[in-house]
Amino acid sequence: MERKLRIRHELTRKTLFKSKLNHKIINSALLKAIDRKKYLSYNLRSISNEQIELLISNVDKLKCRLSSEPLSIEYVVDCDSSKSTIDSDELETINILENIEFISPPKVVFSKADGFEFEHTSSGEKSVLYTMISLLAATISDSLILIDEPEISLHPSWQMRYVSLLKNVLSSFPESHCLLATHSHFMVSDIEPKDSDLVTVSRKNVDGNIVKNFEKLDYSTYAWSAENILYQVFNLRTTRNFYFEQELSELLSMISQRSKNVPRIKELVSKFSSLRFNESDPINIVIDQAKNYLAKI
């Protein structure tokens, strides 16, 4: 995505810039909006006369921001610039116009090869953008932030960057802590021991009662391989296909128990031999051992 965003407010009152606003028009609009939003009217009731005066005196400044198709007020946010393209009075005016329903709530327009609105982003993009923007808006120093399974809908490359992106966003809020619940080995691999702890949670049945066990790992998983994390942290015996693992366990069991079921052993050896494995894959050793065992029977 480009690092410039366009913010668009469509005009719901098409004559906004054609007729002069005054207290009577604005108060009438306020009363109608309050009536329609009886349970969401706090922002409307808190609009002061000073804010109405600000609106009346500044609304014409927004004319230069008019865009057609659809008729809307637009401004740009440049993430690489410390200078805003819109001043605080204009933002306050836009906020009041939105509250009294003269313009729509903001639509954020992103750009890649072309422009597209937030609702047209992928579910992964929505998740990351919404989370990070919400954190920037709501976090204060000494906050506790809880995030559950952030890896959902995220491409593996995004999962690998998520923790560092989160740290980047929270770097402005010292003493804040983030509790992340995840099943992603990519995120576990990005946990740095100097500022993070990794805790595993497991459950087991003890005399009919489900007991949860929390264990803080005393070693670092930073930059570990996927296979190592899945085995050491998530207690998965293998990353292979479930049915493959079953048959592999069956073959190893038959060899260790000196089974005489030659047809089944031959069937499994033939099946595994037909698959393509990397030369360094330990499964090759198992196949060779099985062939040697068959030769001795």
ChimeraX attribute file (.defattr): number of C-alpha atoms within 10 A of each C-alpha:
attribute: neighborCount
match mode: 1-to-1
recipient: residues
	/A:1	10
	/A:2	12
	/A:3	12
	/A:4	15
	/A:5	18
	/A:6	18
	/A:7	18
	/A:8	24
	/A:9	23
	/A:10	22
	/A:11	22
	/A:12	15
	/A:13	13
	/A:14	12
	/A:15	10
	/A:16	16
	/A:17	14
	/A:18	7
	/A:19	7
	/A:20	11
	/A:21	16
	/A:22	13
	/A:23	13
	/A:24	9
	/A:25	10
	/A:26	18
	/A:27	14
	/A:28	11
	/A:29	17
	/A:30	20
	/A:31	15
	/A:32	13
	/A:33	18
	/A:34	18
	/A:35	12
	/A:36	11
	/A:37	12
	/A:38	9
	/A:39	8
	/A:40	12
	/A:41	16
	/A:42	11
	/A:43	11
	/A:44	16
	/A:45	12
	/A:46	9
	/A:47	14
	/A:48	10
	/A:49	11
	/A:50	9
	/A:51	15
	/A:52	19
	/A:53	13
	/A:54	16
	/A:55	23
	/A:56	16
	/A:57	14
	/A:58	16
	/A:59	18
	/A:60	15
	/A:61	11
	/A:62	17
	/A:63	13
	/A:64	10
	/A:65	14
	/A:66	17
	/A:67	16
	/A:68	9
	/A:69	6
	/A:70	11
	/A:71	16
	/A:72	19
	/A:73	21
	/A:74	20
	/A:75	18
	/A:76	16
	/A:77	17
	/A:78	15
	/A:79	12
	/A:80	8
	/A:81	10
	/A:82	8
	/A:83	10
	/A:84	12
	/A:85	10
	/A:86	13
	/A:87	9
	/A:88	9
	/A:89	16
	/A:90	17
	/A:91	12
	/A:92	15
	/A:93	22
	/A:94	22
	/A:95	16
	/A:96	22
	/A:97	24
	/A:98	18
	/A:99	20
	/A:100	21
	/A:101	17
	/A:102	20
	/A:103	23
	/A:104	19
	/A:105	17
	/A:106	16
	/A:107	16
	/A:108	18
	/A:109	20
	/A:110	20
	/A:111	14
	/A:112	9
	/A:113	8
	/A:114	9
	/A:115	13
	/A:116	15
	/A:117	15
	/A:118	14
	/A:119	12
	/A:120	11
	/A:121	14
	/A:122	11
	/A:123	13
	/A:124	16
	/A:125	17
	/A:126	15
	/A:127	16
	/A:128	19
	/A:129	14
	/A:130	12
	/A:131	15
	/A:132	15
	/A:133	11
	/A:134	11
	/A:135	15
	/A:136	13
	/A:137	9
	/A:138	8
	/A:139	16
	/A:140	15
	/A:141	12
	/A:142	11
	/A:143	15
	/A:144	12
	/A:145	13
	/A:146	10
	/A:147	11
	/A:148	11
	/A:149	11
	/A:150	20
	/A:151	22
	/A:152	14
	/A:153	16
	/A:154	18
	/A:155	11
	/A:156	14
	/A:157	9
	/A:158	17
	/A:159	21
	/A:160	19
	/A:161	13
	/A:162	19
	/A:163	20
	/A:164	15
	/A:165	15
	/A:166	15
	/A:167	12
	/A:168	11
	/A:169	15
	/A:170	22
	/A:171	11
	/A:172	13
	/A:173	15
	/A:174	11
	/A:175	12
	/A:176	15
	/A:177	15
	/A:178	14
	/A:179	12
	/A:180	15
	/A:181	15
	/A:182	15
	/A:183	15
	/A:184	19
	/A:185	22
	/A:186	24
	/A:187	22
	/A:188	23
	/A:189	19
	/A:190	20
	/A:191	19
	/A:192	16
	/A:193	13
	/A:194	7
	/A:195	6
	/A:196	13
	/A:197	14
	/A:198	17
	/A:199	13
	/A:200	12
	/A:201	12
	/A:202	10
	/A:203	11
	/A:204	11
	/A:205	9
	/A:206	8
	/A:207	7
	/A:208	7
	/A:209	9
	/A:210	10
	/A:211	11
	/A:212	11
	/A:213	11
	/A:214	10
	/A:215	11
	/A:216	10
	/A:217	12
	/A:218	10
	/A:219	9
	/A:220	17
	/A:221	20
	/A:222	15
	/A:223	14
	/A:224	16
	/A:225	12
	/A:226	14
	/A:227	16
	/A:228	17
	/A:229	20
	/A:230	19
	/A:231	13
	/A:232	11
	/A:233	17
	/A:234	16
	/A:235	10
	/A:236	13
	/A:237	11
	/A:238	13
	/A:239	12
	/A:240	10
	/A:241	8
	/A:242	10
	/A:243	9
	/A:244	12
	/A:245	14
	/A:246	10
	/A:247	14
	/A:248	18
	/A:249	11
	/A:250	15
	/A:251	22
	/A:252	16
	/A:253	12
	/A:254	17
	/A:255	17
	/A:256	10
	/A:257	9
	/A:258	11
	/A:259	14
	/A:260	12
	/A:261	11
	/A:262	13
	/A:263	10
	/A:264	14
	/A:265	21
	/A:266	15
	/A:267	12
	/A:268	18
	/A:269	20
	/A:270	13
	/A:271	11
	/A:272	18
	/A:273	14
	/A:274	9
	/A:275	7
	/A:276	8
	/A:277	12
	/A:278	8
	/A:279	9
	/A:280	8
	/A:281	9
	/A:282	10
	/A:283	15
	/A:284	16
	/A:285	12
	/A:286	17
	/A:287	19
	/A:288	13
	/A:289	15
	/A:290	19
	/A:291	15
	/A:292	11
	/A:293	16
	/A:294	17
	/A:295	8
	/A:296	6
	/A:297	9
